[in-house]
Amino acid sequence: MSEAASITVLYGGVGSEREVSLASGRAIAAALAERFSVDAVELNEEKLPVGLDGRKSVVFPALHGSFGEDGRLQSLLEDAGVEYAGSDASASRLCMDKAETKERARAAGLRTPEGLTFDGREAPLADEVIRRLGSSLVVKPVDQGSSVGLHFAEHRSELGVILSRIDSGRWLIERRIRGRELTVGLLHGAAMGVVEIRSSSGVYDYRAKYTPGSTEYLFPADLNAEVEARIKDEAERLFDACGCRDFARIDFLLEGTRPYLLEVNTLPGLTATSLLPKSAGCIGLDFDRLAAELVAPALARFARRAGERGRA
């Protein structure tokens, strides 16, 4: 057991990704308990649990989507003086916003699908969107994960129906890239293995992600060395450009030999069969060892802070 700090795993939450978060929280808590003193706390409201003490505990946030991944939880932890694993509040806010992330990616010289953003209260006309982007399109919320709210349109009437049902939030419409779906995990800022995702339906949506047997995963992906190196390099560059820390997972679409950024996940799924552990498996890390590596930087920050308090 670690004598430096206990680990508090926060999981659950009240957002649309609660069920995914429950699974991640239970899995990561069990893996961490092999090496550390762990307290797993299920959150049912958007605030820190009573009694959380930053002088005794490091937090591992396993809350996906709103509150857990958009910087709000991280801001509360920072204000409370609690060290935690994963990206800080600023990077979390940035990466939760797909449009802002892609602006940062383009500034770093990375390709992203051509697209436009809009306010759900003022959805654009289907004809105008098609004139700018073509008729094969992807429509999704700017700030949701786990493919929540994801839609595909192949013709004007289909796009019109989708747009007519949107009346709130910020949305992104992009030209659909028909290529191989790839993801790469990053640990301490370094890319691990590239994973290829092959959905039986051809669409990696919420159903494909969470229906057993509907998706095949190849890890490591069968890529030529040059393409693999390019994807890993772009992932590491974007990790740095977005100010991420500790770990993340970055998704790409590969059209021929050209990778296009999809999104950055600062708190990716963390069950033993999730994509980040698959990426880690490519470099020989099993789930328990990966869990220890994920929390190691937060424990180091905790130790430095404790040392500073001791010298004060």
C-alpha positions in Angstrom: 0.0 0.0 0.0 1.1 3.6 -0.6 1.9 5.5 2.6 2.1 8.8 0.7 -1.6 9.2 0.0 -4.8 7.3 -0.4 -6.6 7.5 -3.7 -10.2 8.7 -4.0 -11.9 7.5 -7.2 -14.8 9.8 -8.1 -17.3 8.2 -10.6 -20.9 8.2 -11.6 -22.2 11.8 -12.0 -25.5 13.0 -13.3 -24.7 13.4 -17.1 -25.6 11.4 -20.1 -22.5 9.3 -19.7 -23.2 8.1 -16.2 -23.5 4.4 -17.0 -20.1 4.5 -18.8 -18.6 6.4 -15.8 -19.9 3.8 -13.3 -18.2 1.0 -15.2 -14.9 3.0 -15.5 -15.0 4.0 -11.8 -15.5 0.4 -10.6 -12.8 -1.0 -12.8 -10.1 1.6 -12.1 -10.9 1.5 -8.4 -10.4 -2.3 -8.3 -7.2 -2.1 -10.3 -5.7 0.7 -8.1 -6.7 -1.2 -4.9 -4.1 -3.8 -5.8 -1.4 -1.3 -4.9 -3.0 1.6 -3.0 -5.5 2.4 -0.3 -8.6 3.3 -2.4 -11.9 5.0 -1.5 -14.5 4.8 -4.4 -17.1 7.5 -4.2 -20.1 7.5 -6.4 -21.2 11.1 -7.2 -24.9 11.9 -7.6 -24.6 15.6 -7.8 -22.2 18.1 -9.2 -20.1 18.9 -6.2 -17.1 17.4 -4.3 -17.9 14.7 -1.7 -18.0 15.9 1.9 -14.8 15.2 3.8 -12.4 15.1 0.8 -9.0 16.1 2.3 -6.3 17.2 -0.1 -3.7 16.6 2.7 -4.5 12.9 2.7 -5.9 11.9 -0.6 -5.3 12.2 -4.4 -8.4 12.1 -6.6 -8.7 9.9 -9.7 -11.7 11.3 -11.6 -13.5 8.7 -13.6 -16.4 10.9 -14.7 -17.0 11.1 -18.4 -18.7 14.0 -20.2 -20.3 16.9 -18.4 -18.9 18.0 -15.1 -16.2 15.4 -15.0 -14.5 16.1 -18.3 -15.4 19.7 -19.0 -13.1 21.3 -16.4 -15.7 22.0 -13.7 -14.7 19.1 -11.5 -11.1 20.0 -12.0 -11.7 23.6 -11.0 -13.4 22.5 -7.8 -10.5 20.2 -7.0 -7.9 23.0 -7.7 -9.9 25.5 -5.5 -10.0 22.9 -2.7 -6.2 22.2 -2.9 -6.7 18.6 -4.0 -4.2 16.9 -6.3 -5.8 14.8 -9.1 -4.9 12.6 -12.0 -5.4 13.8 -15.6 -5.5 17.1 -17.4 -6.1 20.4 -15.5 -9.2 22.5 -15.7 -8.0 24.6 -18.6 -7.0 21.7 -20.9 -10.1 19.8 -19.9 -12.4 22.7 -20.9 -10.5 23.1 -24.2 -10.6 19.4 -25.2 -14.3 19.0 -24.3 -15.0 21.6 -27.0 -14.5 19.8 -30.3 -14.5 23.0 -32.3 -11.9 24.7 -30.1 -9.7 21.6 -30.1 -9.8 21.4 -33.9 -8.8 25.1 -34.1 -5.8 24.3 -31.9 -5.0 21.2 -34.1 -5.1 23.3 -37.3 -2.8 25.9 -35.7 -0.4 23.0 -35.0 -0.5 21.9 -38.6 -2.8 18.9 -38.2 -5.7 18.0 -40.6 -9.3 18.1 -39.4 -12.5 17.5 -41.4 -13.9 20.6 -43.0 -16.9 21.8 -41.0 -18.9 24.5 -39.4 -20.4 25.2 -35.9 -23.8 26.6 -35.0 -26.0 27.5 -32.1 -28.9 25.0 -31.8 -31.4 27.9 -31.5 -30.4 29.1 -35.0 -29.8 25.9 -37.0 -28.6 26.6 -40.6 -30.5 25.6 -43.7 -29.7 22.2 -45.1 -29.2 23.7 -48.6 -26.6 26.1 -47.3 -24.7 23.4 -45.4 -24.6 21.1 -48.4 -23.4 24.0 -50.6 -20.4 24.4 -48.3 -19.6 20.9 -47.2 -21.3 18.4 -49.6 -24.1 16.0 -48.8 -22.3 13.3 -46.9 -22.1 14.8 -43.4 -21.7 14.1 -39.6 -23.7 16.2 -37.1 -22.7 16.1 -33.4 -22.8 18.2 -30.3 -19.6 20.3 -29.7 -19.3 19.2 -26.1 -20.5 15.6 -25.6 -18.6 12.3 -25.6 -19.4 8.6 -26.1 -21.0 9.5 -29.4 -24.0 11.1 -27.6 -26.1 13.0 -30.1 -24.1 11.7 -33.1 -26.0 11.8 -36.5 -25.0 10.9 -40.1 -26.7 12.4 -43.2 -26.3 11.4 -46.8 -28.9 13.6 -48.5 -30.7 16.9 -48.1 -34.0 15.5 -46.6 -32.1 13.5 -44.0 -30.0 16.5 -43.0 -33.2 18.7 -42.9 -34.9 16.3 -40.4 -31.8 16.2 -38.2 -31.5 20.0 -38.1 -35.2 20.5 -37.5 -34.9 18.5 -34.2 -32.1 20.6 -32.8 -33.1 23.6 -30.7 -30.4 24.1 -28.1 -26.7 23.6 -27.5 -23.7 24.1 -29.7 -23.3 21.8 -32.7 -20.7 20.8 -35.3 -21.3 19.7 -38.8 -18.4 18.1 -40.7 -17.7 16.6 -44.1 -17.8 12.8 -43.5 -14.4 11.2 -43.9 -14.8 7.6 -45.1 -11.7 6.0 -43.8 -10.2 3.8 -41.1 -11.1 4.8 -37.5 -8.0 4.8 -35.3 -7.2 5.8 -31.8 -4.0 6.2 -29.8 -3.5 6.4 -26.1 -0.9 8.8 -24.6 0.8 8.1 -21.3 3.0 10.9 -19.8 2.7 12.6 -23.1 4.1 9.7 -25.1 2.0 7.8 -27.7 1.4 4.1 -27.0 -0.1 1.7 -29.6 -2.5 2.6 -32.3 -5.8 0.8 -32.2 -8.1 0.3 -35.2 -11.9 0.2 -34.7 -14.1 -1.8 -37.1 -17.8 -1.5 -36.5 -20.0 -4.1 -38.1 -22.4 -1.4 -39.2 -19.6 0.8 -40.5 -20.6 3.5 -38.0 -18.9 3.7 -34.6 -21.8 5.2 -32.7 -23.1 4.7 -29.1 -24.7 1.4 -30.1 -21.5 0.1 -31.7 -19.4 1.2 -28.7 -21.5 -0.5 -26.0 -23.2 -3.5 -27.7 -21.1 -6.6 -27.2 -19.8 -8.2 -30.4 -20.8 -5.3 -32.7 -17.3 -4.0 -33.1 -13.9 -5.5 -33.9 -10.7 -4.0 -32.4 -7.2 -4.5 -33.9 -4.4 -3.7 -31.6 -1.9 -2.8 -32.8 -3.5 -1.6 -36.0 -2.0 -2.9 -39.2 -0.3 0.2 -40.5 2.8 0.8 -42.5 5.6 2.3 -40.3 5.5 5.8 -41.9 1.7 6.2 -41.3 2.0 4.8 -37.7 4.8 7.2 -36.9 2.8 10.1 -38.3 -0.3 9.4 -36.2 1.8 9.0 -33.1 3.7 12.2 -33.8 0.5 14.1 -34.4 -1.1 12.8 -31.2 1.9 13.9 -29.2 2.0 17.3 -30.8 -1.7 17.8 -30.1 -1.4 16.6 -26.5 1.2 19.3 -26.0 -0.6 22.0 -28.0 -3.8 21.5 -25.9 -1.8 21.6 -22.6 -2.8 18.1 -21.6 -1.0 16.2 -18.8 -0.7 12.6 -17.5 -2.8 10.8 -20.1 -5.3 11.1 -22.9 -6.7 9.3 -25.9 -6.8 10.9 -29.3 -9.0 9.7 -32.2 -8.3 9.9 -35.9 -9.8 8.9 -39.2 -7.4 7.7 -41.8 -8.3 8.5 -45.4 -5.7 6.7 -47.5 -2.5 7.8 -45.8 -3.9 11.1 -44.5 -5.0 11.2 -40.8 -7.7 13.6 -39.8 -8.2 14.5 -36.1 -11.6 13.6 -34.6 -11.2 14.5 -31.0 -9.2 14.4 -27.8 -10.5 12.5 -24.8 -8.9 13.7 -21.5 -10.8 11.1 -19.4 -11.2 8.1 -21.7 -13.1 4.9 -20.8 -11.2 2.9 -18.2 -12.5 -0.6 -18.1 -10.1 -3.5 -18.8 -11.6 -3.7 -22.3 -11.7 0.0 -23.1 -9.6 1.6 -25.9 -6.9 3.2 -23.7 -6.0 -0.2 -22.1 -5.9 -1.7 -25.6 -3.5 0.9 -26.6 -1.4 0.3 -23.5 -1.5 -3.4 -24.2 0.4 -2.8 -27.4 3.4 -1.7 -25.4 3.1 -4.5 -22.8 1.2 -2.7 -20.0 -1.7 -4.8 -18.5 -4.6 -3.0 -16.9 -3.3 -3.0 -13.3 0.1 -1.6 -14.3 -1.6 1.0 -16.6 -3.8 2.1 -13.6 -0.7 2.6 -11.5 1.0 4.6 -14.3 -2.1 6.8 -14.8 -2.1 7.9 -11.1 1.7 8.2 -10.7 2.1 11.8 -11.7 -0.7 12.9 -9.4 1.0 11.1 -6.5 4.3 12.8 -7.4 2.6 16.2 -7.4 1.0 15.3 -4.0 4.4 14.4 -2.6 6.0 17.6 -3.8 3.2 19.7 -2.2 3.5 17.7 1.0 7.3 18.4 1.0 6.7 22.1 0.5 4.2 22.2 3.4 6.8 20.4 5.6 9.4 23.0 4.8 7.1 25.9 5.4 
